[in-house]
């Protein structure tokens, strides 16, 4: 067999293997996983947190415009699966009890208690009015949600508000907060008719992974039953996020959300617990204050599509076929840019490099759609995606150098600016590492944003300014152990980011350009 046909055969075999690898990547992320359905005594779930905002709305929108049509559709959908809805505010939802009555669903309504006295008073008055006007629908009222956690009110003042509401309504009255805050403020218990605790193992100061989360819920619930008997214990919030950053070994995913929710339901059915699941629908606006993870606690997504959390098989990435298509298009573009291989080495390396570039770029693009909350983040994340495409193009043209035409011109243009792409990758790596050291709680790990730059600059160095590249490498090196210590070695996402950061700092250090010789060191002119 001659050299050229052999190279073509190697090229085709490597391309087939690359396509199969991309298929395996996206299928592995998106394949449906079977889980047992929860066993319900009466066919319906107890209660779910309900916020009426559409996918592009926020409670901070002024004026607050809640569509009655949206609420009508939401209640009709939720009434098929739930006996009760919990709300956090009454403002703008004065018509909700009438809608709930028509659909045969009960309400636990809440007043939003904040540090603003006038706003709090308005909520209290509307809460009392709504509860008294609809005693057949409103089964309980909740005065404040995590107000002590946010340090927006004192326990003394909050207890006084609760006692006031109890004197003005006939329904049971409670306050809702993370379970630790009931232990920190034991004076709150006498003020309420029942104890409402939030059990969110993912958000604990010492987060619990999915394998231990249900055991923790049971342990805390039993502890509160012992401490506060005979007062009833109500789990006012419990759930698991489907997207976002990992915290220690607590990993957000749709499968983990389904495992947790179904496990809680089964425990509640077996032990006679009262519970409320957080939450009915994804709330993208929460990403502003809680990062990516804040927007993805819903049982349905923000467009009201079923996420498969409550029953049936579950997929962590239902649109995996679309992302496989994106990867295939990027692979095809990379192969067209790389051209036909002229050597045996490039025959196998071109499809492999194009596949790595396609996979990592598509993975970062998919993460962009989750992480980007506003125009600034879309621009920043988009710039990182553009950097990936530029360094991929440079690497492909370095691997199989063209001799003439537009590809040769593009190769020269990219190589002349390779120092800028290197500095951009180093600056991004240093900034992202420092952000994950000093402000990590709500930040996702940008592993796939810099995987390709790290690999390509290791293989095809681009010489840059010695001091600047050295400083960036040192910043990454200093932040790396701190980040891993904070996240712990049980955090797989942190380990992935750490590995990419290590590759990048080695590339930066390797690419430092030697300092120019001084005038005294230059050889004399002839």
N, C-alpha and C positions, 0 to 999 in steps of 0.2 A: 504494500500500500504506500503510495507517494505521500510526501509531507503534507500537501494541501488537503487532500481528502481526509487524511488522518486528523488534521486540525479541525476540519468541519465536523467530523464525527465526535471529537472531544467536546467541541462547542455545543453541539446538539444534546449530547448526553448531560453536560453540566447544566444547560438551560432547562432540560426536563427535570433534573434534580432540584433546581432552584424553584421552579414552578410548584413542584410537590411540597417543597419546604414552606413556601408562602401559603399554600393551601392548608398545610398542617398547622401553621401559625394561627391563621384566622379561624379555622374550624375548631382548633383547640380552645380558643378564646370564646367562641360563640356556640359551641355544641350544647344542645339541650341536655340537662341533667335531671333524671327522675328523682323525686322526693315524695315521701308519703304525705297524703293530704291530712289536715287536722281532723279530728273526730269531734263533731259538734252535736250537742244534746238536742238542740231545737232547730238545727239547720242554718242558723244565722250567728254571726259574730256579735260581740257585745257592743263595743263603742270604738269610734275613730276620731282623731282630731281633724277638724275641718276648718280650712282657711279658704275663703271664697275667691282668691285672686287667680286671674288667668295667667298663662305662661309668661306674659310680658308685663304683668302688673306687680305692684308693691304697695304695702300699707303706707309707705312714705310718699306715694303720689298725692299731690294736692291740686285740686280737690279730690277726695277719695270717691271714686265712682265705681261702685260694685253693681254689676249688671244683674238685674233680677232674672233675666233669661239664663245666665250662667248658673245662678244658684238653683233655679228650678231644675235644670238638667243635672246638676251635681247631686242634688238630693234624690232625684229619681234614680240615678245610677247607684248611689250608696245604699239606698233603702233596700236594694235587692240583696245586700250582703250583711247589713248591720242593723241592729235594733236601736242604736243611739249614736248621736254625734256630739262631740265636745267642741265648743267655740271658746276663743280667748278674749273676745271683745264683743260688745253689742252694737257698737257704732256702725251704722250702715246696714245692719241686719235686722231691722225692726220687723220686717215681713217674714223672716225665716220661720218663726213658729207656725204661721199659717201654712206655709209650704210643707213643713214637716208633718203637720196634722194630716194633710191630704195624702201623704205617702206613708202614714202609719209609723213614723219614726220619732223617738223621744230625743230631748235635748238636755245637755248639761251646759248651761251658758256661763260665760266668764266675764268679769269686769277687769279691764287692763289697769292695773295699779302701777303708777310711775312716780317719779320725783316731782312731777308737775301737779300741784294741788288742784287747780281748776279742772284739768283734764281728768284727773282721778275722780273728782266729785261728779263730773258729767257722766262718767262711766257708771258710778255707783247708782245714781238716780235712774239712769236708763235701765240698768240691771234690775233694780227693784220694780220698776214699772213693767218691764217685760215679764218677769216672773209672776207677778200678781195678775197680769192680764191673761196668762196662758198656763194656769196650774195643771191642766190636763196633759200638756206637752213638756213643760220644763220640770224635770225630775229633781234637779239639784242646781245650786249656784256656786260658782268658784270665785272668790274674792282675791284676785291677784295670782299671777303666774311667775314664779321664780323672781319675785321682787326682792326677796332677801338675798338671793344669789347675786343679783345685779347691784345690790347695796343702794337701792332707790328709796327705801323706806325702813324705818326701825320696826322691830318686832312689836314694841309697845303700841305704836301708831297703827300697825296692821291689825293687831288684835282688837283695837277699838273699832276699826272699820268693820271687821267681821261681826263683832257683837251688835253693831248698829244694824247691819243687814239682817242678822238673825231676828232682830226685834221687828223687822218690817216685812218679812216674807214667811210663807208657810213651809217652803221646801228646806231640806237639809242644806247646810252651808259649810264650805270647806275652803282651804287654801292649798295651792299646789306648788311643790318645789322638789328639787333634787333631794334624795333621801338623807344625805349627810346634813342638810340644813335643818331638818327636823331634830336631829340629834344635837346640833349646835344651839338650837333655840327651843328648848323643852317647854318654855312658857307659852308656845303657840298651841300646844295640844288641847288645853282646856277650852280654848276659844272656838274650836270647830266641832261639828257634829261627826265627822269622819276624817281620817288621815289620808291625804292624797300625796303619794310619793311618785317620783320619777325614777325609773330604773333604766339607765342607758349605759350598759357596760362599755360601749365604744368611747364615751365621753368621760369616763372616770379619770381622775388624776393619775391613777395607775390602771390603764385600760386593760380589759380582759378580752382575749381572743375568742373567736366563735366557739371553740371547743369547751371553754370554761364559762361562757357567758350565761347559759341557762342555769348552771349550778349556782352562780353568783346571785341571779335573780331569786332563786328559791331560798337561798340562805338569808338574803336581806328581808324578803317578805316574812319568813318565819321569825326573824329577829323582831320585826315591827309588831307582829301578832303578839309576841310575848311582852313587849314593852308597853303597848298601848291597849291591851285588852281591858274592857270588852268593846272598845271603839272599833268600828269596821276599818279595814285597810283597803284603800282603792289605789290601784296602779294607774296613775293619771297619765303617764307617758311611758311607753316601752317600745323599742324598735331598733333597727339596724340600718345603716346607710348602704346604698347600692353602688355609689361611686365616690371617688375621692382618695385622699392620702391615707396610707396605713399608719396606725399609731401602735408602736411596739408590735405585738402579734395580732392586733385587731385590724382585720383587712375588710374594707368595704367591697361588696359585690352583690349582685342580685341573688346569687345562689346562697350566700351567707345571710342576706336579709330574709330570704324565704326559710332557711333553716331555723333562724332565730324566731321569727314571727310564728311559724307553725309549732315550734317547740313551746313557746309561751302559751299559745292557745291550748295545747294539749295539757300543760301543767295546770292552767286555770280551770279547765273542764274537770280534771281529776281531783283538784283540791278545793273547788268552789270559790275561786278568787273572782274578784271584780276587776276588770281591766279596760284600758283605753289604748289603742294602738296609735302611734305617731308614724306617719300621718296619712290622711286619705290620698292627697295628691302631692307630687313633687312641687317644691316652692323655689324656683330659680332665684328669686330676690334674696333669699337667705345666704346665697354665696357671697354677697357683699360683706357681711359681718362674720361669716363662719367658713369662708373658703369654699372650694368645690363641693366638699362633703355636705355642707349645709343645705344644698338644694336638692338632695337626692335621698330623702327618707320616706318618700311616698309609696303607697301600695299601688297607685296608678301614676303614670308620668304626668308632666305638666299639661299635656294635651288630652288627658283623661283616657289614655290607652292603658289597658291592663298590663302590668309588668310581670304577671305570672307568679307573684309572691305568695298569694293565698292558696293556690291549688294548681295541680298539674306540674309538668316538667318546667324547668327554669333555664334560661340562657343568660349568661353574663353579658353577651353582646349580640342581641337579636339581629342587628344589621351587619353581621360579619361578612355576608356575601358582598355587600356594597363596598366594604373596605378591602376585601380581596380584589374586587374590580379596580379600585384605586391603585392598589399595589401592582396589579398587572399592567395598568396603563403607565405607571412610573417605570416599571421594568422595561416595557417596550420602548419608552422614550430614551432610557439609558442605553439600551442596546443600539438604537438608531444613532445616538450621539457617539457611542464608542466605535461604531463601524465594524467592518469585517476584520477578524483577527489576522495579523500577519505573522504571528509566531505561535508556537505550541503553548507557551506560557500564557499568553493573552487569550488563547482559545478557551481555557478553563477559567481563567481569572475574570474575564469580562462579564460573563453571566453571573458569576458569584458576587462580584462587586456591585453590579447593577441590582441584584436581588437584595443584598444587604441595604443598599441605598433606598430601594423601593419600600422594603419592610419597615425600616426605622423612620423614614419620612412619613409613611402612612400612619404608623403608630403615634408619632408626634401630632400629626394632623387630627387624629381621632381624639387625642387628649386635649388639643386646642378647643375642640367643640364643647368640652366639658368645663375647662378651666377659665375660658375667656368670659369675663363678666361685663366689660365695657369696652369702648373704642380703644382706649389706651392699651388694654391687655390683648385685644385682637391685633393691634399693630406690633406689640412686642413679640407675641407668640408667632405672628406671621413673619416677622423679621428673622426669627430663629429658623423657621421653616425655609425661608429664602436662603439663609446661610447654608442649610443642609443641601439644597439643590445646587448651589454654587460649588461647594466643595466636592460634591458628587461628580459634577461635570468636570472639574479640574482633575480629579482622580481617574476618571474614565479615559480622559484624553492623555493623561500621563502614562497610563497603562498601555494604551495602543496609540502611540503618537502619530498624528496625521502629517503628511508631507506637504500638502497644498490644499487650496480651497478655503471655504468658510470655516471648516473645522480647524484647520491650522491657525487661522486668524483668531478664532475663539480661544483656542488653546493658549496662544501667545497673550491674549488679553487677560485671561484668567490667571496665568502664571505671573504676569507683571503685577498683578494685584493680590497675589497669594498672601503676602505679608499682612494685608488688611483683613483678609478672611481669618487668618490666624489670630490677629489681635482681637477681632470681634469675638471669636470663640473663647479666647482667654478671658476677655472682659466679662462675657456672659457667664462663664464658668465661675469666676471669682465672685461676681455679684450674687449669683444664685446660691453659691455655697455660703457666703456670709449671711444672706437672708435666711437660709435654713438653720444657721447657728443662732442668730439673734432674734428671729421672729418666725419660728418654725410651725406653730400650732396649726395654722390654717393654710399652709403652703403645700402644694403637691410637689412630688419629686420629678424634675425635668430630665429624666434619664435619656429619653429618646431625642431630646433636643440637641444633645451634644455627643451622642455615641458616634455618629458618622464623622464629625470633625476630628474627634480624638483619634479614631482609627486611621483616617486618611493622612493626617499630619504626622502620625507616627511612621507611616509607610513612605510618604512623599513629603519630607520636611520642606517648610518654607522659611527661609531665614528672616528673622526680624530683629528689632532692637534688643540688645542683650539685657539691659537693665529693666526695661518694661516687662519683657517676657519673664524674666527671673522673678520680679515682684509679683506678677500674677500667679506664677507657679507656687511661690511661697505662701500667698494668701490661701490658695486652695489647699496646700499641704497643712497649714495651720488649722484650717476649718474642718478638714476631713475627720480627724480623730474626735474632735468635739461633737460633730454631727452624729457620728456613730455611737458615741457614748450617750448622747441625749436620746437617740432613737432606740438604742439597744440592738444587739446582734440578732434579735428575733424578728426584726423588721426587714423583710425581704426587699421591699421597695428602697429602703435606705441603703441596703447592701448593694443593690444594683446601681444606685446613684453614686455610691462610694467607689465602685469599680470603674465607672466611666470617668469620675473625677480624677482617679489615680492615673488612668491612661492619658487624660488630658494634661495633667501637670507634667508627666514624663515627656509628652510631645512638646510642651512649651519649653521645658528645660533643654531638650535636645535641639530645638530650633533657634536657640539664642545665637545671634550673630556675633562673632568675635569683635571686640572693640577695635576701631581703626587705629593704626599706628600713629604715634605723635610725629611731629615734624622732625624732631631730633633723631627719630629712629628710621626715617626714610633714607634710602641710599642716595648718595650725592649724584647730581646730574653730570652727564658726560661733558 
